[in-house]
Amino acid sequence: GALEQEKRIQLFMNKFIAPYIKTSGYSNQAVDKLLAAVGGWADLSTRLCWPYKWIDQTVIPEIRKEGRKILPEFFNMNTTDQIKYE
């Protein structure tokens, strides 16, 4: 099961996240904020301070929709199931 899940994680990352780094040249910070927004882990925007460019928030719904198809166990968690950081 873990190997199958790893393949789906790689598929999601390669198809929807890696192109922002490899093709579009976004920073790790920009991609981190995108992933947090897509996963709904925090109520934040994708904006970054200058001199970094940020990923437009309009891509979030589509990436989230595809993420739910590929990795439903990551996108359909109740808030009580999410890890709490304090």
C-alpha positions in Angstrom: 0.0 0.0 0.0 2.8 2.4 0.8 4.5 2.0 -2.5 1.2 2.6 -4.3 0.7 5.7 -2.3 4.2 6.9 -3.0 3.6 6.5 -6.7 0.5 8.7 -6.4 2.3 11.3 -4.4 5.0 11.4 -7.1 2.4 11.7 -9.8 0.7 14.6 -8.1 4.0 16.4 -7.4 5.4 15.8 -10.9 2.2 16.8 -12.7 1.0 19.8 -10.6 3.9 21.1 -8.5 7.3 20.4 -10.1 6.5 22.4 -13.3 6.3 25.6 -11.1 9.9 25.0 -10.1 11.4 23.4 -13.2 9.6 25.3 -16.0 8.4 28.5 -14.4 11.3 29.1 -12.1 9.3 29.7 -8.9 11.2 29.6 -5.6 10.8 26.9 -3.0 9.0 29.4 -0.8 6.4 30.0 -3.5 5.8 26.3 -3.9 5.6 25.8 -0.2 2.9 28.5 0.1 1.0 27.0 -2.8 1.0 23.6 -1.2 -0.2 25.0 2.1 -3.0 26.8 0.3 -3.9 23.8 -1.9 -4.0 21.5 1.1 -6.0 24.0 3.2 -3.6 23.7 6.1 -3.6 27.4 6.7 -5.7 30.3 5.8 -3.1 32.2 3.8 -2.5 33.7 0.4 0.3 32.6 -2.0 1.8 36.1 -2.0 5.4 36.6 -1.1 7.4 39.7 -0.4 9.7 41.2 -3.0 12.0 40.1 -4.6 10.2 36.8 -4.9 7.4 36.1 -7.4 4.4 34.2 -6.2 2.0 31.7 -7.8 -1.4 33.2 -8.6 -4.1 31.9 -6.3 -6.4 31.2 -9.2 -4.7 27.9 -9.8 -5.6 26.5 -6.3 -9.1 25.2 -7.1 -7.9 23.1 -10.1 -4.9 21.7 -8.3 -7.0 20.9 -5.2 -9.6 19.2 -7.4 -7.0 17.0 -9.1 -5.3 16.3 -5.8 -8.6 15.0 -4.4 -8.7 12.5 -7.3 -5.1 11.4 -7.0 -4.6 11.6 -3.2 -8.1 11.6 -1.6 -6.7 10.6 1.8 -4.7 13.8 1.9 -7.4 16.1 0.8 -10.5 14.7 2.5 -9.3 14.9 6.1 -11.5 16.4 8.8 -9.9 19.2 10.8 -9.8 16.8 13.8 -7.7 14.4 11.7 -5.1 17.0 10.8 -1.8 17.3 12.6 -1.8 20.2 15.1 1.3 22.3 15.5 1.7 24.3 18.6 
